[in-house]
């Protein structure tokens, strides 16, 4: 498929008022589908015993194991019956207000392009594999589906309060790079991890990163990096607890408190942290040395 400009400030020609486009499933090439199948096969082999029970169940119930890039229309039909969500195609990274409006109304925006075969291990911007394989299985879980809709409503409010920086960090450390404590041990549910072959192993196995229990204020003060493995992962006790924290917290006074506090750098443990695993933080030395 054609390359898109993936960071957008104004709607390109032919885009609907809500920034959605047709997926144009029929335009995917055989190479596009083969790339999806290659990515799917290696992640599906790796993730049992690593991914959360909810994510694994979602993968099965949504029939994502069928060959080729999923058709958003069929996928949305299955999702709608389960949790009222649908998947809508967009031409790239859309403005924040558009993103939050879709999410608040249970529409998950997904890029319709797929990476090239020489980009299997790393892509800076989210493609259809990251968006659909990584995110969509969790939308089949009723509790997490409610959390993401609540997050969308919270995002709309955060825009008006000048607090998007803080809420974005919550998304990063839950929806993208979250871990959950299950009876068998820590498991992955964040899309940025489950869609990455290398970080699926690093997040659970490597001694370098800190693994800390999630605290809302702490997470929203914590910086993150987008170009490498995370050096702190935050763990939730359950999706029910994540949803409870989200809907029962009045974020407006919390934002005001956070504005008076310094940000917390990555790879930092602070007083009050509940530390599950204190990392060695030697990843940077191994990477650079």
C-alpha positions in Angstrom: 0.0 0.0 0.0 1.0 3.6 -0.4 2.9 5.3 2.4 1.0 7.9 4.4 2.2 11.0 6.2 1.5 9.6 9.7 1.5 12.8 11.8 -1.3 15.0 10.6 -2.6 18.5 11.6 -5.3 18.9 9.0 -7.5 16.2 7.3 -6.0 15.1 4.0 -8.2 15.2 0.9 -10.9 12.6 0.9 -11.0 12.1 4.7 -14.3 12.3 6.5 -15.1 15.1 9.0 -14.2 12.7 11.8 -10.9 11.9 10.1 -12.0 8.3 9.3 -11.2 6.7 5.9 -12.1 3.4 4.2 -9.6 0.7 5.2 -9.3 -0.2 1.5 -8.7 -3.8 2.5 -8.8 -4.8 -1.2 -5.7 -2.7 -1.8 -3.4 -4.7 0.4 -0.8 -6.6 -1.6 0.2 -10.2 -1.1 3.4 -8.9 0.5 1.3 -6.8 3.0 -0.6 -9.8 4.1 2.6 -11.9 4.3 4.1 -9.3 6.5 1.1 -9.5 8.9 1.3 -13.3 8.9 5.0 -13.3 9.7 4.6 -10.9 12.6 1.5 -12.7 13.8 3.2 -16.1 13.7 6.2 -15.2 15.8 4.2 -13.2 18.4 1.5 -15.9 18.7 4.2 -18.5 19.4 5.9 -16.2 22.0 3.0 -14.8 24.0 1.3 -17.8 25.7 2.5 -17.6 29.2 3.5 -14.0 28.8 0.4 -12.1 27.7 -2.5 -11.6 30.0 -5.4 -14.0 30.0 -7.7 -11.2 28.8 -5.5 -10.4 25.8 -5.2 -14.1 24.9 -8.9 -14.6 25.1 -9.5 -11.6 23.0 -7.2 -12.8 20.3 -9.2 -16.0 20.0 -12.7 -14.7 20.3 -12.0 -12.1 17.6 -10.6 -14.7 15.3 -7.4 -12.7 14.7 -5.6 -16.0 13.9 -7.1 -16.0 10.4 -4.5 -15.4 7.7 -3.9 -11.9 6.4 -4.6 -8.4 7.7 -8.1 -8.3 9.3 -11.0 -6.6 7.6 -12.1 -3.8 10.0 -15.7 -4.3 9.1 -15.8 -8.0 10.1 -13.7 -7.2 13.1 -16.0 -4.4 14.2 -19.0 -6.7 13.9 -17.5 -9.1 16.4 -16.3 -6.4 18.7 -19.6 -4.6 18.7 -21.4 -7.8 19.8 -19.0 -8.2 22.7 -18.3 -4.7 24.1 -19.9 -2.2 21.8 -16.6 -1.1 20.2 -15.6 -0.8 16.6 -12.4 -0.3 14.7 -12.2 2.7 12.3 -9.4 3.4 9.9 -7.6 6.7 9.9 -4.7 8.0 7.7 -2.2 8.5 10.5 -1.9 10.0 13.9 -4.9 12.3 14.4 -5.3 15.4 16.6 -5.9 14.8 20.3 -9.5 16.0 20.3 -10.4 13.7 17.4 -8.6 10.7 19.1 -10.5 11.3 22.4 -13.9 11.8 20.8 -13.6 8.4 19.0 -12.4 6.7 22.1 -15.1 8.2 24.3 -17.6 6.8 21.8 -16.1 3.4 21.6 -14.4 3.8 18.3 -10.8 2.6 18.2 -8.8 4.5 15.5 -6.3 2.3 13.6 -3.8 3.1 10.9 -4.5 1.1 7.8 -0.9 0.9 6.6 1.5 -1.9 7.4 5.3 -1.8 7.9 7.7 -3.0 5.2 9.3 -6.4 5.5 12.6 -4.8 6.5 10.9 -3.1 9.5 9.6 -6.2 11.3 11.5 -5.4 14.5 11.0 -1.7 14.9 8.7 1.0 13.5 8.5 4.5 15.0 4.8 5.0 14.2 2.0 2.6 14.9 0.8 0.6 11.9 -2.1 -1.8 11.5 -0.2 -4.6 13.2 0.5 -2.6 16.3 -3.0 -1.1 16.4 -5.0 -4.3 15.7 -2.8 -7.1 17.0 -1.6 -5.1 19.9 -4.7 -3.1 21.1 -7.8 -4.7 19.8 -7.8 -8.0 21.7 -8.1 -6.1 25.0 -11.2 -4.4 23.6 -13.0 -7.7 23.7 -12.6 -7.6 27.5 -15.7 -5.8 29.0 -13.8 -4.2 31.9 -10.9 -3.0 29.9 -13.3 -1.8 27.2 -15.0 0.3 29.8 -11.6 1.6 31.0 -10.6 2.8 27.5 -14.0 4.6 27.0 -13.6 6.3 30.4 -10.1 7.3 29.4 -11.4 8.9 26.2 -13.9 10.9 28.3 -11.1 11.9 30.6 -9.0 13.0 27.7 -11.7 15.4 26.5 -11.7 16.9 30.0 -7.9 17.0 30.3 -7.7 19.0 27.1 -9.8 21.7 28.7 -7.7 21.7 31.9 -4.4 21.9 30.2 -3.3 18.6 31.7 -2.9 16.4 28.6 0.8 15.7 29.5 -0.3 13.9 32.7 -3.1 11.8 31.2 -0.9 10.8 28.3 1.5 9.2 30.7 -1.3 7.1 32.2 -2.1 5.9 28.7 1.6 5.1 28.0 2.1 3.1 31.1 -1.2 1.2 31.0 -2.6 0.9 27.5 0.7 0.8 25.7 3.2 -0.6 28.2 1.2 -2.0 31.1 1.7 -5.2 33.1 -0.9 -7.0 35.2 -0.4 -9.3 38.2 -2.1 -12.6 37.6 -2.0 -15.7 39.8 0.7 -17.3 37.6 2.9 -14.1 37.7 3.3 -10.8 35.9 1.7 -10.7 32.4 1.7 -8.3 29.5 -1.4 -6.4 28.3 0.1 -3.2 26.9 0.0 -3.0 23.1 3.5 -1.7 22.7 4.8 -4.8 24.4 2.6 -7.5 22.9 3.2 -6.3 19.4 7.0 -6.2 19.9 9.0 -9.5 19.7 11.9 -8.1 21.6 10.0 -6.1 24.3 7.7 -9.0 25.0 10.8 -10.7 26.4 12.5 -7.7 27.9 9.5 -6.5 29.9 9.2 -9.8 31.8 12.7 -11.4 31.7 15.3 -8.7 31.7 16.9 -7.6 35.0 17.3 -4.0 33.9 13.9 -2.3 34.3 12.0 -1.5 37.5 8.6 -3.1 37.9 6.4 -1.0 40.2 2.8 -1.2 41.4 0.8 1.5 39.7 -0.1 4.6 41.6 -2.0 7.3 39.6 -0.2 10.3 40.8 3.2 8.6 40.5 2.5 7.4 36.9 1.3 10.8 35.8 4.5 12.4 37.0 6.8 9.9 35.3 8.5 10.7 32.0 8.8 8.1 29.3 10.8 7.5 26.1 9.4 6.5 22.8 12.5 5.2 21.1 13.7 2.3 23.2 12.7 -0.3 25.8 11.0 1.1 28.9 13.1 1.2 32.1 10.1 1.2 34.4 6.9 -0.8 34.0 3.9 -0.2 36.1 1.8 -3.2 37.3 -1.9 -3.2 38.0 -3.5 -5.8 40.4 -6.4 -6.3 38.1 -8.4 -4.6 35.3 -11.3 -4.1 37.7 -9.0 -2.0 39.9 -7.7 0.0 37.0 -11.2 0.8 36.0 -12.2 1.7 39.6 -9.3 4.1 40.0 -10.2 5.8 36.7 -13.9 6.3 37.3 -13.7 7.1 41.1 -10.8 9.7 40.9 -11.5 13.3 40.4 -8.7 14.2 38.1 -9.1 18.0 38.2 -7.6 18.5 41.7 -5.0 15.8 41.0 -3.8 17.7 37.9 -3.4 20.9 40.0 -1.4 19.0 42.6 0.8 17.5 39.8 1.5 20.9 38.2 3.3 21.9 41.4 5.5 18.8 41.5 8.6 18.0 39.5 8.5 15.3 36.9 10.1 12.0 37.7 12.8 10.8 35.3 12.7 7.3 33.9 14.6 4.6 35.7 13.9 6.2 39.1 12.5 4.8 42.3 11.0 7.3 44.7 9.8 7.2 48.2 6.4 5.5 48.4 6.9 3.2 45.4 5.8 -0.4 45.9 8.7 -2.1 44.2 8.1 -5.6 42.8 11.5 -5.8 41.1 14.2 -3.3 41.5 16.0 -3.1 38.2 19.8 -3.1 37.7 19.3 -0.3 35.1 22.2 -1.7 33.1 20.4 -1.9 29.8 21.8 1.5 28.6 25.3 0.3 29.4 24.7 -2.9 27.4 23.2 -1.1 24.5 25.9 1.5 24.3 28.9 -0.6 25.3 
